[in-house]
Structure formats: C-alpha cells, structure tokens
Amino acid sequence: MELISSSFANGAPIPGDFAFCVPDPDAHVRLGPNRNPHLVWQGVPTGTLSFALVCHDPDAPTKPDDVNQEGREVPEDLPRTDFFHWVVAELPPDLTEVAEGEFADGVVAHGQKSAAGPHGCRQGRNDYTSWFAGDPDMEGDYFGYDGPCPPWNDSLVHRYVFTVFALDTAGLDLPAGFGGGDLRAAIETHILDSASWVGTYTLNARLR
C-alpha cells in the first residue's frame, strides 16, 4: 500500500491549519484551525474488508516536570511515549480518500461528542481526553481528530505518523470509548497491509 497527502510533504513540517495549537508571540500558543489533513491511499490488498486509521506522536514527554515551564526546556534525551491524535476503526473497504476538514474543522472545547464518524466509521478517543482531565474549561471526551500541540518549550521536534491499515475483517471487538492502544491490540491479527505518512511540528520558537 501507499499513503499520500496533499496537505504536506512526507517528512515535512505540518502547516498550522492542521494543528490544535499554533504559535503566539505573547502567550506562546493559541488554538489553531485544527483541520484533519487530506489522505489518499492506493495499492489496497485483495480481501480488504475495512480500514483503520491512526495518527500518533511517538515523541510525547514521559515526565511533565519541565513541560510548558518558563525559563526551562524539555530535554531532548527525555524518554518519550506515544500520544494518539486520531483513532478510527471500520472505515469501509471502498474508501480510499479522506478530505481536508472532513473529520475535524476547529477545536471543540470538551471534545467532539460523538463516536460516530464520516463514512459510518467508529471514532476512538484521542489522548487529549486524558491530557485535559481535571481542566474545567477543556476536559471531556475527545473523539476523532485533534492535531499537534507539543509543549512550546520542547527541545525535540515532534513527529506525527499517519497510518492506514487494511484489515481482513469488517468489524472489530472494541470497547466503547476505545483508544489507540485498544485499536492496536484489536487489529494485530487482522492486518493485510499498511502505509504511513509522517509530518513534523514544533511550537518552540528556537526551533521554528
């Protein structure tokens, strides 16, 4: 399979149109347009009964001590972990393209409320659900796509890996409000093929 996007080149910076947060000269960051990028895939294997779609950031800090703290930077050598930005199951087998802004167009405080997505798919909760837990202005269930917003003082430029999986099953055994880890576990024995497209993003003024 091959995955392509017209929204940004493979390995290139992601434009602010597709980010949850964009740079702000006074407050470091502000909320961004938060549109999902365009994706199109080809070379679908015979026997594909559905697709799954994941976007994850493998560069999320594992410790919050320095995150978004004035006069400090998150160390580049800090161990990192996955942060899921988009988790989608049961896209139909005849679908080969997702349009810009089709799954998300703007930041929704407290998150998108519905797990039902375009094309009859099931949307999982992304990791902003846990990130905003306890924040009265933002906490909620964040279904669907929400784009990049790495720490504005991170010394590492973050990568965002968009992956489409062709699966040999039309349905998956997933709990309500499933997340990225749940989806990965559910598709593990059903993957016929997959393809990825990678973008980068930073809010650190020193690295832009």
VEXTOR-951777 format. One record per atom (N, C-alpha, C): x, y, z. Coordinates in pm, whole numbers, padded with zeros to 5 digits, always signed. Each point is the difference from the previous one (the first is absolute). Example, Ala and Ser with C-alpha at 12.3 -4.5 7.8 and 13.67 -1.06 7.14 Angstrom:
// VEXTOR-951777
+01319-00569+00780 -00089+00119+00000 +00090+00120+00000 -00035+00105-00072 +00082+00119+00006 -00077+00109+00073 
***
This chain:
// VEXTOR-951777
+00084-00120+00000 -00084+00120+00000 +00087+00124+00000 -00058+00109-00043 +00067+00130+00002 -00098+00104+00052 +00047+00083+00092 -00081+00108+00057 +00062+00133-00040 -00083+00094-00044 +00046+00131-00048 -00090+00108+00059 +00055+00119+00020 -00079+00115+00041 +00037+00121-00084 -00102+00076-00041 +00025+00126-00069 +00012+00116+00099 -00018-00028+00129 +00002+00106+00102 +00141+00039+00041 +00095-00094-00007 +00141+00027+00030 +00081-00116-00055 +00128+00026-00031 +00087-00102-00056 +00042-00100+00109 +00029-00121-00041 +00046-00102+00094 +00132+00044+00064 +00004+00002+00132 +00118+00041+00074 +00013+00150+00021 -00097+00078-00052 +00006+00146+00007 -00082+00053+00117 +00019+00129+00036 -00081+00060+00105 -00149+00003-00036 -00083-00024+00099 -00144+00006-00016 -00045+00147+00009 -00074+00051-00097 -00050+00138+00009 -00094+00018+00119 -00006+00123+00050 -00084+00030+00114 -00147-00027-00020 -00046-00006-00126 -00140-00030-00027 -00043-00133+00061 +00095-00090+00019 -00033-00135+00045 +00042-00023+00145 +00027+00109+00073 +00049-00010+00138 -00104+00046+00100 +00003-00061+00116 -00086+00039+00113 +00045+00133+00057 +00132+00023+00000 +00057+00125+00049 +00099+00055-00102 +00005+00132-00009 +00097+00069-00086 +00076+00101+00084 +00118+00044-00046 +00079+00095+00078 -00071+00133+00022 +00025+00060+00116 -00050+00133+00033 +00115+00079+00062 +00030+00120-00050 +00117+00073+00049 -00011+00045+00145 -00121+00010+00052 -00018+00049+00137 -00025-00112+00100 -00082-00099-00040 -00039-00105+00094 +00062-00135-00034 +00102+00000-00087 +00067-00122-00048 -00087-00076-00100 -00126-00029+00036 -00088-00075-00090 -00142+00054+00008 -00076-00029-00105 -00144+00022-00001 -00063-00114-00079 -00129-00015+00014 -00070-00107-00070 +00007+00021-00151 +00015-00110-00072 +00016+00005-00144 -00124-00043-00075 +00005-00002-00135 -00114-00041-00082 -00040-00145+00018 +00096-00086+00032 -00027-00138+00039 -00083-00078-00103 +00040+00010-00125 -00064-00079-00106 +00078-00129-00022 -00070-00110-00022 +00074-00122-00035 +00059+00016-00140 +00118-00055-00024 +00062+00011-00133 -00064-00095-00101 +00027+00029-00126 -00041-00088-00109 +00086-00125+00002 -00062-00114-00026 +00071-00127-00014 -00062-00079-00115 +00083-00066-00080 -00048-00090-00103 +00092-00121-00005 -00057-00119-00017 +00081-00121-00002 -00033-00085-00121 +00099-00077-00042 -00015-00086-00119 +00076-00130+00021 -00018-00094-00094 +00063-00130+00014 -00064-00084+00108 -00132+00013+00013 -00072-00073+00105 +00003-00151-00029 +00037-00082+00098 +00010-00144-00026 -00137-00066-00018 -00002-00105-00077 -00121-00081-00017 -00042-00057+00134 -00130-00001+00024 -00051-00054+00126 -00020+00104+00108 +00027+00128-00031 -00021+00107+00099 -00148+00018+00026 -00039-00006+00127 -00141+00016+00039 -00025+00129+00076 +00104+00065+00046 -00013+00131+00065 +00139+00060+00016 +00002+00128+00037 +00125+00069+00030 -00005+00056+00142 +00115+00009+00062 +00017+00074+00124 +00100+00112-00027 -00013+00107+00074 +00084+00119-00020 +00047+00050+00136 +00130+00024+00009 +00060+00048+00124 +00098+00112-00030 -00002+00104+00083 +00109+00097+00001 +00054+00005+00142 +00131-00024+00013 +00060+00007+00133 +00129+00079-00004 +00031+00060+00113 +00124+00073+00022 +00086-00086+00093 +00111-00056-00051 +00084-00086+00084 +00096+00078+00090 -00010+00132-00002 +00099+00085+00069 -00057+00075+00119 -00113-00045+00054 -00058+00067+00116 +00085-00023+00124 +00026+00105+00080 +00082-00016+00121 -00064-00097+00099 +00084-00077+00067 -00049-00095+00100 -00007+00062+00140 +00060+00116+00019 -00005+00070+00129 -00043+00144-00024 -00091+00052+00083 -00053+00134-00022 +00080+00113+00066 +00108-00034+00069 +00068+00097+00085 +00033+00132-00070 +00050-00007-00124 +00045+00120-00071 -00100+00049-00105 -00109-00071-00019 -00093+00030-00109 -00065+00137+00018 +00020+00085-00101 -00061+00134-00005 +00034+00085+00122 +00124-00013+00047 +00047+00078+00113 +00094+00110-00049 -00025+00122+00042 +00083+00114-00039 +00145-00022+00043 +00093+00035-00088 +00141-00007+00031 +00058-00139-00001 -00078-00099-00046 +00048-00138-00005 -00036-00061-00134 +00071-00108-00036 -00032-00077-00119 -00014-00147+00037 -00090-00069-00067 -00010-00144+00015 +00124-00061-00065 +00081-00078+00073 +00125-00052-00055 -00024-00091-00120 +00085+00011-00100 -00013-00082-00120 +00014-00148+00031 +00085-00033+00100 +00026-00141+00030 -00098-00060+00101 -00105+00073+00036 -00102-00055+00089 -00070-00117-00069 -00022-00113+00068 -00076-00109-00063 -00136+00048-00048 -00041-00053-00115 -00123+00045-00065 -00101-00114-00009 -00126+00036-00024 -00106-00099-00012 -00100+00044-00107 -00093-00089-00034 -00099+00031-00103 -00113+00087+00055 -00041+00095-00082 -00119+00081+00027 -00087-00013-00125 -00122-00053+00017 -00089-00025-00114 -00084+00124-00031 +00003+00041-00126 -00076+00117-00045 -00123-00035-00083 -00004-00123-00051 -00110-00039-00089 -00009-00152+00003 -00117-00052+00033 -00020-00144+00012 -00134-00034-00064 +00004-00070-00113 -00122-00027-00077 -00005-00148-00037 -00116-00062+00018 -00021-00140-00037 -00117-00012-00096 +00002-00108-00077 -00112-00042-00084 -00035+00101-00110 +00103+00057-00061 -00020+00074-00124 -00033-00100-00111 -00092+00032-00090 -00044-00099-00099 +00109-00036-00101 -00004-00120-00055 +00108-00048-00087 +00008+00069-00135 -00106+00072-00041 +00005+00072-00127 +00047+00144+00016 +00030+00040+00123 +00050+00135+00026 +00151+00004-00021 +00048+00098-00076 +00145+00013-00021 +00049+00143+00020 -00086+00088+00052 +00042+00140+00014 -00080+00067+00110 +00070+00086+00076 -00061+00083+00103 +00030+00145-00035 -00101+00084-00003 +00018+00140-00038 +00046+00083+00119 +00068+00110-00030 +00037+00096+00104 -00126+00049+00072 +00007-00001+00133 -00110+00052+00081 -00122-00088+00007 +00006-00121-00055 -00115-00088-00001 -00029-00058+00139 +00103-00024+00077 -00016-00059+00133 +00012+00104+00112 +00061+00112-00028 +00015+00104+00102 +00023+00134-00070 -00065+00103+00052 +00016+00135-00055 -00017+00100+00113 +00107+00019+00077 -00004+00090+00115 +00009-00076+00131 +00054+00067+00100 +00009-00057+00134 -00139+00004+00065 -00041-00112+00056 -00127-00007+00072 +00032-00017+00148 -00025+00104+00080 +00023-00011+00144 -00081-00115+00056 +00062-00080+00084 -00059-00119+00060 -00011-00116-00099 +00051+00018-00122 +00012-00109-00095 -00124-00024-00085 +00025-00062-00117 -00113-00047-00081 -00076-00104+00080 -00131+00007-00003 -00080-00083+00090 -00036-00136-00056 +00010-00018-00132 -00053-00121-00060 +00110-00094-00048 -00018-00128+00030 +00092-00101-00051 -00033-00038-00144 -00119+00038-00047 -00038-00027-00139 +00066+00103-00091 +00075-00049-00098 +00072+00090-00089 -00045-00011-00144 +00063+00074-00090 -00031-00006-00142 +00015-00142-00055 -00076-00029-00103 +00006-00129-00071 -00040-00117+00089 -00074+00027+00107 -00046-00106+00088 +00107-00059+00089 +00113+00069+00016 +00110-00053+00080 -00027+00018+00150 +00083-00066+00079 +00000+00018+00145 +00124+00080+00039 -00020+00113+00067 +00112+00082+00044 +00034-00033+00146 +00129-00021+00025 +00045-00020+00136 +00033+00132+00067 +00028-00007+00128 +00041+00119+00074 +00150+00021-00018 +00039+00123-00032 +00142+00031-00006 +00051+00039+00138 +00131+00024+00011 +00060+00017+00132 -00015+00139+00059 -00067+00092-00070 -00038+00125+00065 -00104-00028+00109 -00068-00111-00008 -00096-00039+00103 +00068-00008+00136 +00115-00065+00007 +00071-00010+00127 +00081+00127+00029 +00052+00063-00106 +00081+00122+00020 -00080+00111+00068 -00127+00015-00038 -00081+00109+00055 -00083-00042+00121 +00017-00122+00047 -00076-00044+00118 +00029+00092+00119 -00105+00049+00064 +00015+00089+00113 +00004+00147-00035 +00000+00033-00131 -00004+00139-00046 -00145+00036-00028 -00063+00084+00082 -00143+00028-00017 -00035+00066-00133 +00096+00067-00060 -00028+00067-00127 +00010-00092-00121 +00072-00113+00015 +00029-00082-00117 -00030-00148+00017 -00016-00050+00121 -00012-00145+00020 -00123-00056-00071 +00013-00125-00045 -00110-00066-00069 +00051-00118-00081 -00087-00057-00080 +00036-00112-00086 +00035+00053-00138 +00125-00014-00038 +00049+00052-00127 +00001-00112-00104 -00112-00014-00070 -00011-00097-00108 +00053+00060-00130 +00047-00088-00089 +00043+00047-00132 +00136+00066+00002 +00021+00089-00097 +00131+00062-00020 +00015+00128+00080 +00112+00012+00070 +00047+00126+00057 +00150+00005-00024 +00046+00108-00063 +00135+00006-00054 +00110+00033+00100 +00119+00029-00052 +00118+00020+00084 -00011+00119+00095 +00052-00020+00120 +00020+00106+00098 +00108-00045+00098 +00123-00019-00049 +00107-00043+00089 +00036+00110+00100 +00069-00031+00108 +00043+00104+00093 +00075+00111-00073 -00032+00125+00032 +00062+00112-00071 +00148+00017+00036 +00045-00073+00102 +00141+00009+00038 +00073-00133-00018 -00053-00086-00087 +00065-00129-00022 +00121+00018-00093 +00113-00055+00038 +00122+00012-00082 +00001-00101-00114 -00103-00084-00009 -00010-00099-00106 -00115+00037-00094 +00028-00001-00130 -00106+00016-00099 -00079-00130-00005 -00131+00008+00015 -00083-00120+00007 -00037-00051-00139 -00013-00132-00008 -00046-00066-00123 -00145-00046+00018 -00075+00008-00109 -00140-00042+00001 -00017-00102-00112 -00028-00124+00040 -00002-00113-00092 -00145-00037-00031 -00041+00023-00124 -00133-00037-00047 +00010-00137-00066 -00077-00096+00046 +00007-00136-00052 -00139-00052-00033 -00014-00056-00120 -00122-00068-00041 +00028-00150-00002 -00088-00078+00061 +00012-00145+00006 -00113-00063-00082 +00034-00089-00093 -00099-00081-00070 -00023-00127+00081 -00126-00029+00032 -00032-00110+00090 -00085-00106-00069 +00012-00122+00051 -00075-00112-00057 -00133-00023+00071 -00047+00100+00076 -00126-00010+00071 -00078+00130-00014 -00132-00011-00005 -00084+00119-00012 -00030+00063+00135 +00010-00080+00107 -00030+00049+00133 +00107-00040+00100 +00015+00080+00104 +00102-00025+00102 -00065-00003+00138 +00054-00082+00087 -00048-00010+00138 +00068+00109+00082 -00067+00115+00008 +00057+00116+00067 -00097+00052+00106 +00052+00042+00114 -00088+00055+00103 -00050+00139-00038 -00108+00043+00062 -00046+00137-00019 +00109+00096+00047 +00022+00105-00078 +00103+00097+00037 +00140-00055-00012 +00021-00092-00094 +00131-00062-00015 +00106+00105-00035 +00124-00033+00032 +00112+00088-00029 +00098-00064-00095 +00115+00064-00019 +00099-00049-00095 +00056-00136+00036 +00025-00023+00127 +00051-00130+00042 -00101-00111-00022 -00127+00030+00025 -00106-00098-00024 -00007-00037-00148 +00007+00100-00086 -00008-00026-00144 +00120-00081-00047 +00118+00036+00043 +00119-00076-00040 -00013-00147+00038 -00049-00026+00120 -00014-00138+00044 -00105-00074-00082 -00110+00068-00034 -00110-00063-00071 +00035-00035-00145 +00087+00081-00063 +00031-00024-00142 +00123-00088-00020 +00070-00032+00107 +00131-00066-00011 -00002-00123-00089 -00104-00082+00008 -00005-00125-00077 -00083+00015-00128 -00038+00123-00034 -00087+00022-00117 +00064+00087-00108 +00126+00038+00016 +00063+00094-00093 +00047-00071-00126 -00054+00041-00114 +00047-00050-00130 +00116+00083-00053 -00006+00130+00025 +00106+00091-00043 -00023+00134+00069 +00101+00086-00006 -00013+00133+00058 +00094+00096-00072 -00026+00129+00018 +00084+00103-00060 -00004+00123+00089 +00110+00075+00003 +00011+00116+00089 +00049+00124-00074 -00031+00115+00058 +00043+00132-00047 +00034+00079+00124 +00113+00067+00002 +00050+00064+00122 +00016+00150-00019 -00048+00075+00097 +00023+00144+00005 +00069+00037+00130 +00057+00119+00006 +00066+00048+00121 -00065+00130+00047 +00019+00030+00129 -00059+00123+00053 +00073+00040+00127 +00018+00131+00016 +00057+00054+00123 -00063+00135+00029 -00015+00030+00130 -00044+00133+00044 +00114+00075+00067 +00118-00061+00002 +00116+00061+00064 +00057+00106-00094 -00002+00126+00043 +00047+00110-00085 +00146-00018-00041 +00079-00065+00083 +00142-00023-00033 +00017-00096-00117 -00098-00089-00021 +00012-00102-00102 -00078+00032-00127 -00083+00102+00002 -00081+00032-00118 +00081+00078-00103 
***
